[in-house]
Amino acid sequence: MMYRAIMDRVIVRLCNTDDKSPIIREESRYRNRGVVLSVGPEVSGVKVGDEIIFHYFDDLPLAQKDVVAVREKSILGIVGESG
């Protein structure tokens, strides 16, 4: 299924990671990190292909189990970028 984000929304495919951070609760470990599939026209901070982390519980599940929509303001950062 193909998704196209609108407004300030970002469509994200959740990714599994072996990150064993002690500050992330086990039940939320993989629910706040993913790869951007689509960005709405009002989004300026991320682009398709970026791996991001976002606020846990700020995601809206979509038809596919591993795809969610989040608002740009819920994004905490881009993984792997320096600067």
N, CA, C and O of each residue as an XYZ file, in Angstrom:
332
protein
N       0.849     -1.175      0.000
C       0.000      0.000      0.000
C       0.899      1.244      0.000
O       1.928      1.281      0.674
N       0.498      2.240     -0.753
C       1.263      3.478     -0.875
C       0.571      4.592     -0.083
O      -0.651      4.731     -0.136
N       1.349      5.368      0.638
C       0.816      6.491      1.399
C       1.464      7.781      0.927
O       2.644      7.800      0.577
N       0.682      8.869      0.917
C       1.205     10.190      0.602
C       0.801     11.104      1.752
O      -0.386     11.319      1.998
N       1.791     11.639      2.452
C       1.525     12.494      3.603
C       0.956     13.841      3.166
O       1.252     14.326      2.074
N       0.142     14.436      4.026
C      -0.398     15.774      3.780
C      -0.067     16.673      4.967
O       0.316     16.188      6.032
N      -0.215     17.973      4.782
C      -0.003     18.998      5.811
C       1.344     18.806      6.506
O       2.381     18.747      5.845
N       1.331     18.709      7.824
C       2.576     18.590      8.607
C       2.852     17.149      9.017
O       3.558     16.903      9.994
N       2.292     16.190      8.268
C       2.431     14.781      8.628
C       3.629     14.140      7.951
O       4.068     14.563      6.882
N       4.144     13.107      8.605
C       5.245     12.307      8.090
C       4.818     10.844      8.196
O       4.384     10.404      9.260
N       4.935     10.094      7.118
C       4.626      8.661      7.118
C       5.932      7.917      7.358
O       6.931      8.161      6.681
N       5.916      6.998      8.338
C       7.136      6.336      8.795
C       6.944      4.823      8.822
O       5.929      4.326      9.310
N       7.931      4.095      8.292
C       7.968      2.633      8.449
C       8.820      2.351      9.680
O      10.002      2.691      9.721
N       8.210      1.728     10.676
C       8.923      1.413     11.910
C      10.061      0.448     11.627
O       9.934     -0.450     10.794
N      11.165      0.635     12.318
C      12.295     -0.264     12.101
C      12.678     -0.937     13.407
O      12.570     -0.354     14.486
N      13.118     -2.154     13.283
C      13.644     -2.882     14.427
C      15.106     -2.536     14.576
O      15.809     -2.308     13.591
N      15.550     -2.499     15.792
C      16.938     -2.160     16.062
C      17.437     -3.012     17.209
O      16.651     -3.460     18.044
N      18.716     -3.235     17.254
C      19.310     -3.978     18.358
C      19.794     -3.053     19.459
O      20.502     -3.479     20.372
N      19.414     -1.787     19.371
C      19.800     -0.802     20.382
C      19.226     -1.225     21.731
O      18.012     -1.373     21.864
N      20.061     -1.417     22.704
C      19.623     -1.857     24.029
C      19.776     -0.724     25.038
O      20.358     -0.903     26.107
N      19.250      0.433     24.686
C      19.344      1.601     25.553
C      18.646      1.328     26.879
O      17.514      0.844     26.892
N      19.308      1.633     28.000
C      18.700      1.395     29.306
C      17.587      2.385     29.619
O      16.816      2.156     30.551
N      17.480      3.485     28.863
C      16.443      4.467     29.177
C      15.160      4.258     28.387
O      14.176      4.960     28.619
N      15.150      3.308     27.460
C      13.942      3.020     26.692
C      13.277      1.779     27.265
O      13.896      0.720     27.365
N      12.013      1.918     27.640
C      11.277      0.778     28.182
C      11.176     -0.322     27.136
O      11.032     -0.039     25.946
N      11.250     -1.560     27.566
C      11.229     -2.705     26.649
C      10.006     -2.705     25.738
O      10.125     -2.997     24.549
N       8.827     -2.382     26.280
C       7.612     -2.447     25.470
C       7.561     -1.365     24.397
O       6.786     -1.486     23.448
N       8.370     -0.305     24.522
C       8.355      0.760     23.523
C       9.613      0.782     22.669
O       9.804      1.696     21.867
N      10.462     -0.206     22.835
C      11.796     -0.176     22.228
C      11.782      0.107     20.723
O      12.639      0.853     20.249
N      10.854     -0.450     19.962
C      10.883     -0.298     18.513
C       9.756      0.578     17.979
O       9.605      0.704     16.764
N       8.978      1.174     18.839
C       7.809      1.927     18.402
C       8.106      3.400     18.152
O       7.208      4.136     17.744
N       9.327      3.851     18.383
C       9.582      5.279     18.216
C      10.736      5.564     17.254
O      11.352      6.628     17.319
N      11.022      4.633     16.382
C      12.122      4.815     15.440
C      11.723      4.228     14.092
O      11.148      3.141     14.030
N      12.025      4.940     13.024
C      11.652      4.432     11.721
C      12.241      5.246     10.583
O      12.944      6.233     10.795
N      11.936      4.805      9.371
C      12.428      5.446      8.155
C      11.272      6.197      7.500
O      10.171      5.663      7.364
N      11.529      7.432      7.098
C      10.514      8.285      6.491
C      10.179      7.783      5.086
O      11.061      7.611      4.244
N       8.886      7.553      4.852
C       8.399      7.111      3.543
C       7.815      8.260      2.727
O       7.908      8.272      1.500
N       7.210      9.228      3.424
C       6.552     10.340      2.743
C       6.483     11.528      3.695
O       6.320     11.352      4.902
N       6.605     12.732      3.153
C       6.486     13.949      3.970
C       5.444     14.865      3.343
O       5.332     14.958      2.120
N       4.685     15.537      4.200
C       3.696     16.491      3.731
C       4.346     17.787      3.276
O       5.515     18.031      3.577
N       3.602     18.625      2.552
C       4.151     19.863      2.005
C       4.574     20.888      3.061
O       5.367     21.779      2.756
N       4.075     20.787      4.275
C       4.437     21.722      5.337
C       5.633     21.256      6.159
O       6.036     21.946      7.096
N       6.205     20.113      5.833
C       7.337     19.550      6.567
C       8.640     20.041      5.940
O       8.835     19.959      4.727
N       9.528     20.557      6.797
C      10.801     21.061      6.268
C      12.020     20.433      6.930
O      13.133     20.578      6.423
N      11.838     19.743      8.040
C      12.973     19.250      8.803
C      13.489     17.876      8.445
O      14.610     17.525      8.813
N      12.699     17.087      7.734
C      13.119     15.732      7.363
C      12.769     15.470      5.904
O      11.967     16.183      5.301
N      13.390     14.429      5.350
C      13.108     14.057      3.961
C      12.929     12.546      3.866
O      13.285     11.810      4.786
N      12.384     12.101      2.767
C      12.195     10.665      2.528
C      13.547      9.968      2.630
O      14.542     10.420      2.062
N      13.561      8.863      3.363
C      14.783      8.089      3.549
C      15.487      8.352      4.864
O      16.313      7.544      5.289
N      15.178      9.473      5.527
C      15.788      9.759      6.832
C      15.307      8.745      7.861
O      14.142      8.350      7.854
N      16.205      8.328      8.744
C      15.805      7.506      9.888
C      15.600      8.464     11.048
O      16.493      9.240     11.388
N      14.424      8.407     11.652
C      14.077      9.362     12.699
C      13.680      8.661     13.989
O      13.368      7.470     14.004
N      13.701      9.428     15.063
C      13.093      9.005     16.319
C      12.007     10.021     16.628
O      12.150     11.206     16.325
N      10.925      9.557     17.228
C       9.801     10.440     17.518
C       9.194     10.066     18.861
O       9.470      8.997     19.405
N       8.363     10.962     19.389
C       7.715     10.724     20.677
C       6.902      9.433     20.637
O       6.082      9.230     19.741
N       7.138      8.574     21.610
C       6.335      7.363     21.766
C       4.902      7.785     22.078
O       4.709      8.725     22.849
N       3.924      7.151     21.529
C       2.486      7.407     21.669
C       1.989      8.557     20.800
O       0.786      8.818     20.793
N       2.856      9.259     20.064
C       2.407     10.329     19.172
C       2.174      9.835     17.760
O       1.993     10.641     16.847
N       2.175      8.529     17.562
C       2.001      7.976     16.226
C       0.556      7.514     16.012
O      -0.137      7.133     16.955
N       0.129      7.557     14.767
C      -1.184      7.074     14.373
C      -0.987      5.844     13.495
O      -0.477      5.964     12.381
N      -1.383      4.658     13.974
C      -1.206      3.441     13.179
C      -2.014      3.513     11.887
O      -3.130      4.032     11.867
N      -1.443      2.993     10.823
C      -2.129      2.936      9.534
C      -2.482      1.487      9.217
O      -2.306      0.612     10.066
N      -2.966      1.225      8.037
C      -3.431     -0.121      7.679
C      -2.336     -1.171      7.790
O      -2.593     -2.295      8.220
N      -1.110     -0.810      7.405
C       0.009     -1.742      7.550
C       0.511     -1.671      8.992
O       0.646     -0.585      9.557
N       0.778     -2.807      9.568
C       1.149     -2.883     10.977
C       2.420     -2.095     11.311
O       2.539     -1.550     12.408
N       3.364     -2.033     10.377
C       4.644     -1.387     10.660
C       4.764      0.023     10.072
O       5.869      0.549      9.947
N       3.628      0.638      9.709
C       3.644      1.991      9.153
C       2.750      2.885     10.000
O       1.618      2.526     10.323
N       3.278      4.065     10.358
C       2.542      5.021     11.180
C       2.662      6.419     10.587
O       3.533      6.685      9.758
N       1.775      7.303     11.023
C       1.851      8.714     10.670
C       2.155      9.499     11.944
O       1.578      9.227     12.997
N       3.051     10.463     11.849
C       3.366     11.338     12.980
C       3.389     12.783     12.487
O       3.614     13.037     11.304
N       3.158     13.714     13.384
C       3.286     15.136     13.053
C       4.758     15.505     13.119
O       5.516     14.917     13.891
N       5.162     16.469     12.318
C       6.570     16.885     12.327
C       7.012     17.319     13.718
O       8.151     17.055     14.101
N       6.152     17.972     14.480
C       6.541     18.445     15.814
C       6.809     17.308     16.807
O       7.388     17.540     17.868
N       6.392     16.079     16.468
C       6.647     14.921     17.324
C       8.009     14.284     17.063
O       8.427     13.389     17.798
N       8.700     14.739     16.023
C      10.001     14.172     15.689
C      11.064     14.747     16.626
O      11.202     15.963     16.761
N      11.805     13.853     17.264
C      12.850     14.251     18.204
C      14.191     14.454     17.536
O      14.984     15.284     17.981
N      14.461     13.708     16.470
C      15.744     13.851     15.800
C      15.902     12.893     14.639
O      15.089     11.994     14.425
N      16.973     13.115     13.900
C      17.334     12.280     12.773
C      18.537     11.423     13.192
O      19.544     11.949     13.666
N      18.427     10.131     13.017
C      19.483      9.202     13.424
C      20.621      9.268     12.412
O      20.399      9.224     11.202
N      21.851      9.376     12.933
C      23.015      9.310     12.078
C      23.477     10.619     11.480
O      24.523     10.667     10.834
N      22.708     11.700     11.686
C      23.143     12.996     11.167
C      24.020     13.690     12.196
O      23.774     13.607     13.400
N      25.020     14.357     11.718
C      25.847     15.156     12.615
C      25.806     16.585     12.149
O      25.507     16.879     10.992
N      26.113     17.464     13.069
C      26.120     18.846     12.655
C      25.607     19.727     13.634
O      25.557     20.936     13.410
